Amino acid sequence: MLISYKWLKEYINLADLTAEQVAEKLTRSGVEVEAVTALNTGITKLVVGKVLSCVKHPEADKLNICQVDVGEEEPVQIVCGAKNVAAEQFVAVAKVGARLPGGMKIKRAKLRGEKSEGMICSLQELGMEAKTVPKKYSEGIFHFPQEMTVGEDALAPLGLDDTILELDLTPNRADCLSMLGVAYEVAAILNRDVIVPEPAIVSVKEKASDAVSVKVEASGDNPYYGASIIKGVNIGESPLWLQTILMASGVRPVNNVVDVTNYVLLEYGQPLHAFDFDRFGSTEVLVRRATENETITTLDETERTLSGEHLVITNGTNPVAIAGVMGGATSEVENDTVNILLEAAFFSSEPIRKASKDLGLRSDSSIRFEKGVDPNRVAEAGARATSLIVQLAGGQVLEGPVAFDQLNRESVEVAISLDKINRTLGTELEVDQVREIFAQLQFPYDEKDLTFTVAVPTRRQDISIEADLVEEIARLYGYDHIPTTLPNTPTTPGGLTDSQKKKRKVRRFLEGTGVHEAVSYSLTTQEKEAHFRETSEGQVKITLPMSEERSALRTTLIPHLLDALSYNKNRNSYNVHLYEMGTVFHTDEDPITVQPEEKTYLSGAFMGLWHEHGWQGEKKPADFYVVKGIVDGILSELHVTSDVRYVATEKHGLHPGRTAQVEIDGRQVGYLGQLHPTVAKEWSLPATYVFELDLLALMALSTADLRYQAIPKYPAMERDIALVVDENVNAEDLERIILDHGGKLLKKVAVFDLYQGENMAPGKKSLAFSLRYLDAEKTLTEEEVTNVHEKVLQGLEEKAGATLRS
C-alpha cells in the first residue's frame, strides 16, 4: 500500500513530524513501513513554463523549435522532439543546470544547428512510473490542464513535493488499505484526532427510485447494494491535484468520474463502480449468481466465461460487471457519457475470492473485498464519491440512493480483564493506562470490576477475540516497554563451543580469500592414498566395502580435493581453489579391535590463476608463496603466536624442491608444497599446490590474549643491508640473528632480494634485508640507530660469516 504523506496530512495534524518519523512510529507499532521515498529526489531547477511559439525544425522532421517563457527577462529556446508539444501550453521545464532523476544534468546544446537551453519534460522523465502516467501523456511531454504561473516551482503542482510511505501490510490489517485507516492508526499512536471528510450533496426533487430499481437474489453474498443516479455530467480530465494524488498512489488517471471512484477507493478502502446509465441496458439492477458458461467482456476487453459460483451485476438480463472484481466493457464510462449509475455495495469475501482466482483477475477492488471492508463506510463512501463527482464533473443528483439493505453493521463486543492483559504480556499495567490506550484507539468500552467490554469499531474487522485486544494494547503501550522475562522451564543456554568458533573463523577467512569449500566422502581407495603414503600401514580398511572406490577410510584429504580439481578441469574450469575441513582416520594398531583415532584436518588445493586483471593484463598464478600466505592467514586467525617455522623437506607425492613442513615450537602440524609432476599427471592436472594442517592440533595451542597498541607518534628509521653469505645459509637463520641483536628498537625485518650470478664469488649469494627501527617513546637519533645497527652487523658476521656486499 502506497501512502502519500501529503494526502495523509489532510486527515491528521502532522505539522511537527517528518515522514521518516511517522514511518518509524508506524513500524514500531506493528505496521511495517518498507520504504520512505521522496518524489523530488534528484530534481532541481524545475519550473513552470509557457510555450509561446512552436515551429518545425528546418533540419529535422521530428524536432520542434519552441520559444518558452520560464519567468525570466527573455524567453528561452528549447528544441523538443515530442509530438504533442504546441503553443500556449503550460509545461514543466528543466532549466540549464537542472538535474533530473537518474542523475541526468541539463546542459546547453545544439541540435541540428539550433541551440537548446533546457528541456520540456515528460512525466516519465520526472521519475513517474509509465504505468501510472495518463494515456494522454504516455507518449510525449506533459502540459498542465489549467493556466499556471510562469516561472513558479513545478514540483508542488506536479505533486513531486510529496513523500511516499510504502506499507508492507500483514493479511489481518485490511483497515490500513485506505488513507482513513492509516490516519486512524497514526492518530492512535500519536493520540490525536482524525479529520473525516463530510460529503456535501444537494439532491434534486426527482427520486432515484423512479429511474432505477435494485433487486438482489444472492443476499447472502451481497447484503447491501446502493445505486445513486447522477444526470448531466461532463466527462473530462481530472484536476491536477487529483491526478497527482492518484499517480503517487500507483493508480493511472482516466477521467474525472473514474478518478473519483479510485480516489474514494484509496480514501475509504471501499470499492465503487460507475456505470454509463444510458448504456446500462435497462432501468433494473439485478445481483445474482452467474449461470454456467455465461460470458462477459470486461473492461480489459477480454471475454470471460463464468460459473455458477461467481457473483454478477446484471441489467436484469445480461451481466454488466463481475461483482467486486471488474466492470463490463458495455457500460463503461466514456467521453460522451452523460448519466451515471454509481454503485456502492458490500460483497462477501468468498465469491469475490473465488471469481478472482478462477478468472485470473486481481484488482484493487477484489483485494479489499477479499480481506473485508467496513460495513459502516459503504454508504458513506458512495456519498463521498457522489459529492466529488458533482464537484468535478457537474450534474444533478437524484434523491436516493436506491438500496437493498440487509447489512449487519453492529460492532463486535470483546471482553477482557486487566489481569488477563498483564498475565499475557508480563506487565503491570494500571487500569487508567488501559483506558487511555482504548481511548487512543477510539474503541468504545465499558469497564466494570477491572473488566473491559470493548465495542470494536467495524473498521477493525481483525479484532474478534481476547488475544486481538492484547495485541492492540501491546502495540500502543510499546513493544520496547514490555519487560523481558526468561521462560519458567529449565533450559540450557545455547552457544558455540570454542572449537566451533575457531572453525567458523577459519572458514570465513578462506572463503573471504576466494577459496571455495569442498565436501567429500570419508571413504577412499588405497591406490589414491598410496600417492601420499610411503606404506599402507596405519590405514583402516573396510571389511565389507560398498565398492572398490570406497574401500578404506581416508588418512588425508588431498586425494579428494585433487578429484574435484580434475573434475573442474575436464569441464573447462582451469582456475579453481578449494579447501576442505574434515575428519581423517589414523591407527597404529589393529583396526578390527581398536577404534582408529579421528583427527580433523584442514586441506587446500590450488590450480591455475590466483589473480587476473583483464583490463591491465595482469596475471598471477597460484604458487608456493600464495599457499604459504594463506597458511599464515589461518594461523593469524587462530591467534597462533608461538614460534612458527617453514622448514624445507621432502614429502611423498610432493615436489622435492618446493615443499615445506609447518613447525610450531618444534612440532610438525602440517605441510605445504607443489604436487609432484608424476602425481599431477595421474590426475591430469597442471602445476598444483596443496597444503594440509592438523586443525585440532592448531586449535589446541594456547593463544595469547589480543593486545592492541597505539599508533606510533614518532617516526621510524629504515636501514637496508645486502649480505654476502654461503649458498647453504637460510634467510630465516639470518633473520633470527638480526632480531636477536636488534633489541627493543628493531621492530621489523623483511627480506626483499636474493642475488646469485655475475660478480658473486662461487658458492656465495647475496640476501638483502630491510630493517625498521622505532622507539614508541621518542624520536630516534642517528647515533642511537647506528649503535644498534652495528651490533646487528657484528652478530651476522660472527654467527653466520655474513659480510656487507660492496
Secondary structure, DSSP 8 states (H G I E B T S, - for coil): -EEEHHHHTTTS--TT--HHHHHHHHHHTT-EEEEEEETTTT-EEEEEEEEEEEEE-TT-TT-EEEEEE-SSSS-EEEEE--TT--TT-EEEEEEEEEEETTTEE---EEETTEEE-SEE--TGGGT--GGGS-GGGSSS--B-SS---TTSBSTTTTTTT-EEEEEE--TT-GGGSSHHHHHHHHHHHHT-----------EEEEEGGGT-EEEES-TTT-SEEEEEEEES-------HHHHHHHHHTT-----HHHHHHHHHHHHHS--EEEEEGGGSSSSEEEEEE--TT-EEEBTTS-EEE--TTSEEEESSSSEEEETTTEEBGGG---TT---EEEEEEE--HHHHHHHHHHHT---HHHHHHHH---GGGHHHHHHHHHHHHHHHH--EEEE--EEEE------EEEEEEHHHHHHHHT----HHHHHHHHHHHT--EEEETTEEEEEE-TT-TT--SHHHHHHHHHHHH-GGGS-----SS--------HHHHHHHHHHHHHHHTT-EE----SEE-HHHHHTT-SS-TT--B-SS-SSGGG-EE-S-SHHHHHHHHHHHHTTT---EEEEEEEEEEE-SS-TTTS--EEEEEEEEEEESEEEEETTTTEEEE--HHHHHHHHHHHHHHTT--S-EEEEE---TTEEEEEEEEEEETTEEEEEEEEE-HHHHHHTT-SSEEEEEEEHHHHHHS-----------SS--EEEEEEEEEETT--HHHHHHHHHHHHGGGEEEEEEEEEE-STTS-TTEEEEEEEEEE--TTS---HHHHHHHHHHHHHHHHHHH--EE--
